[in-house]
Amino acid sequence: QVQLVESGGGLVQAGGSLRLSCVASGFTFSGYTMSWFRRAPGKEREFVARITWNGANSIADSVKGRFTISRDNTKNTLYLHMNSLQPEDTAVYYCNCDSKRAWGQGTQVTVSS
């Protein structure tokens, strides 16, 4: 059974940092592209970042220069490193494997001004 479990969210002041983690199970994590999405209150879910099986990545313009994505295939774990957080980054962040049509349950990130 494919499973994605996010962690690392929380409350942080503007300008702060967080690292989100997503532990994958039930499939060969190292062979798949993984992504992060987010949904802010009252808004549509939006793409944040993506990383291929071999480490090539893309980042949304809205977070470029502040967020980075990485993975540790030995730990079946995807990461989102978030720096210089702003109140507009407040959202539930989701881990995704599109090929497996799998989503995590989400982790809440709240940035106070």
Beta strands, then each sheet from edge to edge (+ up, - down):
strand 1: 3-7
strand 2: 10-13
strand 3: 18-25
strand 4: 34-39
strand 5: 45-51
strand 6: 57-59
strand 7: 67-72
strand 8: 77-82
strand 9: 91-97
strand 10: 102-103
strand 11: 107-112
sheet 1: 1+ 3- 8+ 7-
sheet 2: 2+ 11+ 9- 4+ 5- 6+
sheet 3: 2+ 11+ 9- 10+
end
